[in-house]
């Protein structure tokens, strides 16, 4: 893109106001990171801020880190209103603000009031929470490969497990957990996750066959209009995609947003709850 083109695009989009901005925080097993997102574009307006996940990762300890992250982001010159909602994604099934499971965090999170705990740590500031795969998928559907595309989008993240998100015409269908579909008598992610390929030391061709079994099964169940594949392996689709894409009728593309997707999705989730 030429410098002139960049200037033209910048001129078309006015500088964001506080009302256009939202804070998103991504809580993971090893790190907690946050950023300020322009919800019109899905872009971070400044550097993200990361703190290692405390050990043990109990609700109390995580809440302290969330407070540190929000305090840092809110102190920046370009920041949302101090009473605006904060979005948080979390590695668990999240329903009505509560965590019903816990992955790579302390088991004391099971049944915890995630939104209430974090809101209290932020002196009553509104908090809206969702599953981490849902956050990444929502961001990708709205601002990445799914942008301006109608219908049902299935975002499948191949990593330690298999994360999933279903978005229908821009609306998230939360907590799908399609990595736990039973296929051939086993949990799908035990065979088709990126970690499963490394654990079993199989070739990319054999891994592609496992993915064919998985994606054709998901396609039969949901008939999506688009598959978006995320996770580290999505950087090198040529290694696995040729072994199954012809057997899947649904178009398949690789995710664009990568590392910031959780932050962006959490931020737009919070902003959407306050509109």
Secondary structure as the mmCIF struct_conf table of DSSP 4:
data_model
#
loop_
_struct_conf.conf_type_id
_struct_conf.id
_struct_conf.beg_label_comp_id
_struct_conf.beg_label_asym_id
_struct_conf.beg_label_seq_id
_struct_conf.end_label_comp_id
_struct_conf.end_label_asym_id
_struct_conf.end_label_seq_id
HELX_RH_AL_P HELX_RH_AL_P1 UNK A 3 UNK A 12
BEND BEND1 UNK A 13 UNK A 13
HELX_LH_PP_P HELX_LH_PP_P1 UNK A 14 UNK A 17
HELX_RH_3T_P HELX_RH_3T_P1 UNK A 18 UNK A 20
STRN STRN1 UNK A 21 UNK A 27
BEND BEND2 UNK A 29 UNK A 30
STRN STRN2 UNK A 31 UNK A 38
TURN_TY1_P TURN_TY1_P1 UNK A 39 UNK A 42
STRN STRN3 UNK A 43 UNK A 44
BEND BEND3 UNK A 45 UNK A 46
STRN STRN4 UNK A 49 UNK A 52
HELX_LH_PP_P HELX_LH_PP_P2 UNK A 53 UNK A 54
BEND BEND4 UNK A 55 UNK A 56
HELX_RH_AL_P HELX_RH_AL_P2 UNK A 59 UNK A 74
TURN_TY1_P TURN_TY1_P2 UNK A 75 UNK A 75
BEND BEND5 UNK A 76 UNK A 78
TURN_TY1_P TURN_TY1_P3 UNK A 82 UNK A 83
BEND BEND6 UNK A 84 UNK A 84
STRN STRN5 UNK A 86 UNK A 90
BEND BEND7 UNK A 91 UNK A 92
STRN STRN6 UNK A 94 UNK A 95
TURN_TY1_P TURN_TY1_P4 UNK A 96 UNK A 97
STRN STRN7 UNK A 98 UNK A 99
BEND BEND8 UNK A 103 UNK A 105
HELX_RH_3T_P HELX_RH_3T_P2 UNK A 107 UNK A 109
TURN_TY1_P TURN_TY1_P5 UNK A 110 UNK A 111
STRN STRN8 UNK A 113 UNK A 113
HELX_RH_AL_P HELX_RH_AL_P3 UNK A 114 UNK A 121
TURN_TY1_P TURN_TY1_P6 UNK A 122 UNK A 124
STRN STRN9 UNK A 127 UNK A 131
HELX_RH_AL_P HELX_RH_AL_P4 UNK A 132 UNK A 143
BEND BEND9 UNK A 144 UNK A 144
TURN_TY1_P TURN_TY1_P7 UNK A 145 UNK A 148
BEND BEND10 UNK A 151 UNK A 151
STRN STRN10 UNK A 152 UNK A 158
BEND BEND11 UNK A 159 UNK A 161
STRN STRN11 UNK A 162 UNK A 168
TURN_TY1_P TURN_TY1_P8 UNK A 169 UNK A 170
STRN STRN12 UNK A 171 UNK A 173
HELX_RH_3T_P HELX_RH_3T_P3 UNK A 178 UNK A 180
STRN STRN13 UNK A 182 UNK A 183
TURN_TY1_P TURN_TY1_P9 UNK A 184 UNK A 185
STRN STRN14 UNK A 186 UNK A 187
TURN_TY1_P TURN_TY1_P10 UNK A 188 UNK A 188
HELX_RH_AL_P HELX_RH_AL_P5 UNK A 189 UNK A 192
BEND BEND12 UNK A 193 UNK A 193
HELX_RH_AL_P HELX_RH_AL_P6 UNK A 194 UNK A 200
TURN_TY1_P TURN_TY1_P11 UNK A 201 UNK A 201
HELX_RH_AL_P HELX_RH_AL_P7 UNK A 204 UNK A 222
BEND BEND13 UNK A 225 UNK A 225
STRN STRN15 UNK A 226 UNK A 230
BEND BEND14 UNK A 231 UNK A 231
HELX_RH_3T_P HELX_RH_3T_P4 UNK A 232 UNK A 239
TURN_TY1_P TURN_TY1_P12 UNK A 240 UNK A 240
HELX_RH_3T_P HELX_RH_3T_P5 UNK A 241 UNK A 243
TURN_TY1_P TURN_TY1_P13 UNK A 244 UNK A 244
HELX_RH_3T_P HELX_RH_3T_P6 UNK A 245 UNK A 247
BEND BEND15 UNK A 250 UNK A 250
STRN STRN16 UNK A 252 UNK A 254
BEND BEND16 UNK A 256 UNK A 256
HELX_RH_3T_P HELX_RH_3T_P7 UNK A 258 UNK A 260
HELX_RH_AL_P HELX_RH_AL_P8 UNK A 261 UNK A 272
TURN_TY1_P TURN_TY1_P14 UNK A 273 UNK A 273
#
